[in-house]
Amino acid sequence: MKIARTIIGCLLCLLSLSAFALTIPQGTLYFDNSKTGYSAVSFVYGSDNRTETYAVSMQQDGNKWRADIPQTVSNMYRFTFVGAGIREGLYTQDFNTFKDSISHQANLNRTATSESQMQAGDIFVPSSGDNWAQGSWMSLSLWESSQSGSGSAAVSGTLPVVYVNTQNHQAVTSTDTQIPATVYIDSILPEYRSLGSPAAPFDATIKGRGNYTWRDFDKKPYKIKFAEKHKVLKMPNNRHWCLMAGADDNLGFLRNPSGYMVSKAMGLRWTPRMVPVEFVLNGKYMGLYFLTEHVRIASHRVKIHEQADNETHTDSISGGWLVEIDNYASENNISFNEGNGQFVMVSLREPEVLSSRQRTYLENQLHAINDALYGDSESQVAQLVDLDEAAKYYLVQEILEDCESYHGSCFLYKDRDSLGIADPWKFGPVWDFGNAYNRYSEQWIYENPIWPQYWIGQLASWPAFHQKVQENWYVFYHDHKDEVRAQISTLAGLIAQAAKNDAKVWKNTRNYNDNSAMSSKLSDFLWRYDWRIRWLYSQWGEGTPPATYGVENVPNDHVQSTKVLENGQIRILRNGRVYTVTGLEITGLH
């Protein structure tokens, strides 16, 4: 009996403690009055065995009501929202007595009492308009997306959410005009940190981006420029970011991310990082997007010297170049005829405004590459083009069977010459895989292409380039093809719910691609990936191991363990990170 009484006493103690566990946080709390329709709203909370109950008047704030809690109050019991303005302050009544007097004596409507915990910035949403309506708390960002006006979808709660509000809710209608805006990002997932908040967003501008994808699709891509640099969702500091829509991708939004995965595994010097997000513009849910690093010269992006516009100094114009083989004419393009007669256009990315000396230098460089590719000196080609980087870039395109890869969005960059030694041009970074796996043809991407594939057919004819292709193919085939395949599957699972929501928003629009059935889209995509790997293997076999292919290439300090997998691949753990035998770190999407 004594033991039983002790247990009962402990249980009563625990129950007593749990009854006083509610904390009212300092900060702003919100109430959704759309169903209850109160003419005024008060937030009431208190204790059940102490004469301590608080009332806070709420103020209308757009389509919601807000209460500003001046300080955190712990050990409360329950709360309710009252459909009337009552005097603010502390009442010397316990909560149960006070709420009964509201309902039965004053005959005021109110929500049901609740002890559910809240966080500053949350909003309470009643489930009905009935007196004593039940309800629950949710983050303000999730609630705002549900008020999008689309009437068909809200954020899934499975991905970070990017909220952009333009000045005076202006529509974004141009790729040229930057509209003042504010941005905040709700991280949702625990591995990320939020950026700003609804009450304290960051200043930015937004405009449209792209050519074909902006012009021909209802779901548009965007470019965001922050007023200051920010680290965004674990991606390094920068002001410039892209929201890629994937509207042209009918393979489960997997084309671009998979191309970036292959690029990173291939070891290109820089691959843009991207994070799948959901996007809300001026309160309207826009669907699944990929927040992506913009291609530009920067310490954590294309890491080369930054060349000034209108530069004239001879030593300064040999590098700091970022250009794009493009298919859209502009007055600043540099144009020439390829050795096979095809007309090539190259767009300026950085610098954008050229002095006559800069333009002459760049034109001479492009003509020199073209002449060397169609000449008879392999050493001259190697002096002008980084063949190893070119081989990696080419392999990414072949693996994705992207037969538009050298026709547009094909970047090249060059750093300054140093000590009289010319820095060669490098292909990259990768960008657009909108036509990956579209042709489905057992041919090289430069054979019978739908679009002109500038330079690559001629570059592939040089033995030194082919040797680099063989070596990099060997490393990818042995060390990375399976890990990339697994990464693709992981991504598909991560974005599956957001893809369903995206399909609800864009279902009846132009160029609609139904990506809601992610399992079938993933199966289709992986089948194409496997098919292309098999075909390349039938052409190249396993390739040729690089001369440096071995354990010695892994940084040898603090090697903690070496593991040989069942398929013969070697994994080396160093300082908590995993490397292949060639020294490449094995990482995820970004």
SVG drawing of the C-alpha trace seen along z (x, -y; Angstrom):
<svg xmlns="http://www.w3.org/2000/svg" viewBox="-25 -52 82 60">
<polyline fill="none" stroke="black" stroke-width="0.4" points="0.0,0.0 2.8,-2.4 4.4,-1.8 1.1,-2.3 0.5,-5.6 4.0,-6.7 3.4,-5.9 0.0,-7.7 1.7,-10.6 4.4,-10.8 1.8,-10.6 -0.2,-13.4 3.0,-15.4 3.8,-14.8 0.2,-15.7 0.5,-18.9 3.8,-19.8 2.4,-19.1 -0.6,-21.3 1.7,-24.3 4.0,-23.6 2.6,-26.1 4.9,-29.0 3.7,-32.2 6.7,-33.5 7.7,-37.1 7.0,-38.4 4.2,-38.6 1.4,-36.0 -1.3,-35.9 -4.9,-34.8 -6.8,-33.7 -10.2,-35.3 -11.5,-34.3 -13.8,-31.5 -14.7,-32.9 -15.5,-36.4 -15.0,-38.2 -15.6,-41.9 -12.7,-42.2 -10.2,-39.7 -8.5,-39.3 -5.9,-36.7 -6.4,-35.3 -4.1,-32.9 -3.6,-32.0 -3.1,-29.5 -5.6,-27.0 -4.7,-27.1 -3.4,-30.6 -5.3,-33.8 -3.4,-34.8 -5.0,-35.4 -3.8,-37.7 -5.7,-39.4 -4.1,-41.0 -6.0,-43.0 -5.2,-42.0 -5.0,-44.5 -6.1,-43.7 -3.1,-43.2 -4.3,-42.7 -6.2,-39.4 -5.0,-38.3 -4.9,-39.8 -1.8,-40.2 -0.9,-40.4 2.4,-41.7 3.4,-39.8 5.8,-42.0 7.6,-39.3 7.8,-35.5 5.4,-34.0 6.1,-30.5 4.0,-27.9 0.7,-28.9 -2.2,-26.4 -4.3,-27.2 -5.3,-29.9 -8.3,-31.0 -9.2,-33.7 -12.2,-35.8 -14.5,-37.4 -14.5,-40.8 -12.2,-43.6 -11.8,-43.2 -9.6,-45.2 -6.0,-44.4 -3.9,-43.4 -3.6,-40.9 -6.8,-39.6 -6.8,-38.1 -8.8,-35.0 -7.7,-31.5 -8.1,-30.8 -11.1,-28.4 -13.1,-30.9 -12.2,-33.7 -13.1,-31.8 -16.4,-30.6 -17.4,-34.2 -16.6,-35.2 -18.8,-32.4 -21.7,-32.2 -21.9,-35.6 -20.8,-38.0 -22.1,-35.6 -19.0,-36.2 -17.9,-33.9 -14.5,-32.3 -12.4,-29.4 -12.0,-26.2 -9.3,-26.3 -6.0,-24.8 -2.6,-24.0 -0.8,-23.5 2.6,-25.1 3.4,-28.0 6.5,-29.9 6.8,-33.7 5.6,-34.4 3.1,-31.5 -0.6,-31.9 -3.6,-30.2 -6.0,-28.8 -9.5,-27.8 -10.9,-24.7 -14.4,-26.2 -16.4,-29.3 -18.4,-27.6 -18.4,-28.9 -15.7,-27.1 -14.1,-26.1 -11.0,-23.9 -7.8,-25.1 -4.1,-24.7 -0.9,-26.7 1.1,-26.8 4.1,-28.8 3.1,-32.1 5.0,-31.2 2.9,-28.0 -0.3,-29.9 0.6,-32.7 1.3,-30.2 -2.2,-28.7 -3.6,-32.2 -1.9,-32.3 -5.1,-32.9 -4.3,-30.1 -7.1,-28.1 -5.4,-24.9 -2.2,-24.3 -0.1,-25.4 3.4,-24.7 4.1,-21.1 6.1,-21.7 8.8,-19.3 11.2,-21.9 12.5,-25.4 10.2,-28.1 11.3,-31.3 9.0,-34.3 9.3,-37.3 7.1,-40.4 7.6,-43.1 7.1,-46.8 3.4,-47.5 2.9,-43.9 4.2,-44.8 4.1,-42.0 7.4,-40.7 7.0,-41.0 10.5,-41.6 14.0,-40.1 15.5,-43.6 13.7,-45.6 14.6,-44.9 11.7,-45.4 12.4,-46.4 11.4,-43.5 11.9,-41.9 12.9,-38.2 12.8,-35.8 13.4,-32.1 11.7,-29.7 14.2,-26.8 11.5,-24.2 14.2,-21.4 16.4,-21.2 19.7,-21.1 19.1,-24.6 18.8,-28.0 16.1,-30.5 17.0,-33.8 15.2,-36.7 11.6,-36.5 8.1,-37.8 8.7,-40.7 12.3,-41.3 12.9,-40.3 15.9,-41.3 16.0,-44.0 16.5,-42.7 15.4,-43.1 13.7,-40.5 13.4,-40.2 12.7,-37.5 15.6,-35.5 16.2,-33.2 15.2,-33.4 13.1,-30.5 12.0,-29.5 10.9,-33.0 9.2,-33.6 7.4,-30.3 6.3,-29.0 3.7,-30.2 5.8,-29.1 8.7,-31.6 12.3,-31.5 13.6,-34.5 16.7,-36.3 17.1,-37.6 19.7,-40.2 20.1,-40.9 21.2,-44.4 23.9,-42.7 25.7,-39.3 24.0,-36.5 24.8,-32.8 21.6,-31.0 20.7,-27.5 24.3,-26.4 25.5,-28.0 28.3,-30.5 27.8,-34.3 26.7,-36.1 24.1,-38.6 23.0,-36.9 20.7,-33.9 18.4,-32.2 15.0,-30.6 15.0,-27.9 11.5,-26.8 12.1,-23.5 9.0,-24.2 10.5,-22.5 11.4,-19.3 8.9,-16.5 11.2,-14.0 10.3,-14.9 12.5,-18.0 15.5,-15.7 17.4,-16.9 19.3,-20.0 20.0,-18.6 21.3,-15.3 23.6,-17.2 25.0,-19.2 25.5,-15.9 27.4,-14.4 29.5,-17.6 30.4,-17.6 31.3,-13.9 33.4,-14.5 35.4,-17.1 34.9,-20.3 36.5,-23.2 33.1,-24.7 29.6,-23.4 26.6,-25.7 25.0,-24.6 21.3,-24.3 18.6,-23.5 15.1,-22.5 12.6,-25.0 9.0,-26.1 8.4,-29.7 5.7,-32.1 5.5,-35.4 3.4,-38.2 1.4,-35.7 0.8,-33.4 2.2,-29.9 4.3,-29.4 5.3,-25.7 8.6,-23.8 11.8,-25.7 15.5,-25.2 17.4,-28.1 20.6,-28.1 23.9,-29.9 24.1,-32.4 27.1,-31.8 29.5,-34.7 33.1,-35.5 33.4,-35.3 35.6,-33.6 33.1,-30.8 32.0,-30.5 34.1,-31.0 37.3,-31.7 39.4,-33.9 40.5,-37.5 37.6,-39.9 38.3,-42.2 36.9,-45.7 34.6,-47.0 36.4,-49.2 39.8,-48.0 42.8,-49.2 45.9,-47.9 47.5,-45.2 48.4,-43.0 44.9,-43.2 43.0,-42.0 44.5,-38.6 42.2,-37.1 39.1,-37.6 36.9,-36.4 33.6,-34.7 31.7,-34.2 29.0,-32.0 28.5,-30.3 25.0,-31.5 22.2,-31.3 20.6,-34.6 21.8,-37.6 22.7,-40.9 24.7,-44.0 27.5,-43.0 27.9,-39.4 31.2,-38.4 30.4,-36.5 32.5,-34.4 32.3,-31.4 33.5,-28.1 36.0,-26.2 33.2,-24.1 31.2,-27.2 28.7,-27.3 28.0,-30.8 28.9,-31.1 27.8,-33.8 29.6,-34.4 27.9,-36.5 29.7,-38.6 29.1,-37.7 32.0,-39.3 33.1,-42.0 30.0,-43.2 31.2,-46.5 34.4,-46.3 37.0,-48.8 38.2,-48.5 41.4,-46.8 39.4,-44.3 37.2,-43.5 40.2,-43.0 41.9,-40.7 38.8,-38.6 38.1,-38.3 41.7,-37.3 41.5,-34.6 38.3,-33.1 39.7,-33.1 42.9,-31.5 41.0,-28.7 38.9,-28.1 42.0,-28.2 43.9,-25.8 41.0,-23.3 40.9,-23.2 44.7,-23.4 47.4,-20.7 49.1,-21.4 47.8,-19.5 50.2,-21.4 48.6,-24.7 45.2,-23.4 46.5,-22.4 48.0,-25.8 44.7,-27.5 42.2,-25.0 42.5,-23.2 42.0,-19.7 41.4,-18.0 38.6,-20.4 37.2,-20.3 37.1,-16.5 35.2,-16.6 32.7,-19.1 32.2,-17.0 31.7,-13.8 28.9,-15.4 27.1,-16.3 27.6,-12.8 26.3,-11.1 23.2,-13.3 23.0,-12.9 22.5,-16.7 22.7,-17.4 22.2,-21.1 25.1,-21.4 27.5,-23.3 24.8,-25.4 23.8,-27.6 24.5,-28.1 28.0,-26.8 30.3,-28.8 34.0,-29.3 36.3,-31.3 40.0,-32.3 42.2,-33.6 45.0,-36.1 48.3,-34.9 51.1,-34.7 54.8,-35.0 54.6,-35.0 52.7,-31.7 49.3,-31.8 46.3,-30.5 44.2,-28.3 40.5,-28.7 38.3,-26.3 34.9,-24.9 32.4,-25.3 30.6,-25.7 27.7,-23.5 24.3,-25.2 21.3,-24.1 20.3,-20.5 16.8,-21.2 17.3,-18.9 19.0,-16.0 17.8,-12.6 15.4,-14.1 16.9,-12.7 17.4,-9.1 19.9,-8.2 22.9,-5.9 25.2,-8.6 27.7,-11.0 26.1,-14.3 27.9,-16.1 26.7,-13.5 23.7,-14.6 22.7,-17.1 19.3,-18.8 21.1,-22.1 24.7,-23.0 27.2,-21.7 30.0,-24.3 33.6,-23.1 33.0,-19.8 33.0,-17.6 36.4,-19.0 37.8,-18.9 36.8,-15.3 39.0,-14.4 42.3,-15.3 44.1,-12.3 45.2,-14.3 41.6,-15.3 40.4,-11.7 43.0,-10.5 41.7,-12.9 38.2,-11.7 39.3,-8.1 40.9,-8.8 38.1,-10.8 35.5,-8.3 37.5,-5.6 37.3,-7.5 33.6,-8.3 32.6,-4.8 34.4,-3.1 33.9,-5.6 30.8,-7.8 28.2,-6.4 26.4,-4.4 26.6,-7.2 25.1,-9.7 22.3,-7.2 21.6,-7.0 21.7,-10.8 19.1,-11.1 16.8,-8.7 17.2,-10.6 16.4,-13.9 13.2,-12.5 12.0,-11.4 12.7,-14.8 10.8,-16.8 7.9,-14.3 5.3,-16.2 6.3,-19.6 6.1,-18.2 2.5,-17.2 1.6,-20.7 3.4,-22.2 1.2,-20.1 -2.0,-21.5 -0.9,-25.1 0.2,-24.7 -2.1,-21.9 -4.2,-24.0 -1.5,-26.2 0.6,-26.3 3.4,-23.8 2.2,-21.9 4.4,-18.9 2.7,-16.6 5.5,-15.7 3.2,-14.7 3.8,-10.9 7.5,-11.0 7.9,-7.3 7.3,-6.7 9.3,-9.8 12.2,-8.6 12.0,-5.1 12.0,-6.6 14.9,-8.9 17.0,-6.2 16.3,-3.9 17.7,-6.6 20.7,-7.2 21.5,-3.5 21.0,-3.2 23.4,-6.0 26.1,-4.6 25.7,-1.2 26.1,-2.7 29.1,-4.8 30.7,-1.6 30.1,0.2 32.1,-2.6 34.9,-3.2 34.9,-0.2 36.1,-1.1 38.4,-3.8 42.0,-4.2 43.1,-4.7 44.9,-8.0 48.6,-7.6 47.9,-9.0 45.0,-6.7 45.8,-5.4 45.6,-5.9 48.6,-8.3 46.3,-11.0 44.3,-11.3 45.7,-13.9 47.7,-11.6 47.4,-13.5 45.0,-12.1 43.9,-9.2 41.7,-7.3 40.6,-4.2 40.6,-2.7 37.6,-0.5 37.4,1.7 33.7,2.1 32.3,5.2 32.6,3.8 36.2,3.1 35.9,-0.6 38.0,-2.2 36.7,-4.7 39.1,-6.6 38.0,-8.4 40.0,-11.5 39.0,-14.0 35.4,-12.8 35.2,-13.1 35.0,-10.4 37.3,-10.4 37.7,-8.3 41.2,-7.0 41.7,-9.9 41.2,-12.4 37.7,-13.5 35.5,-14.1 32.2,-12.2 29.4,-14.7 25.7,-15.1 23.8,-17.5 25.6,-20.5"/>
</svg>
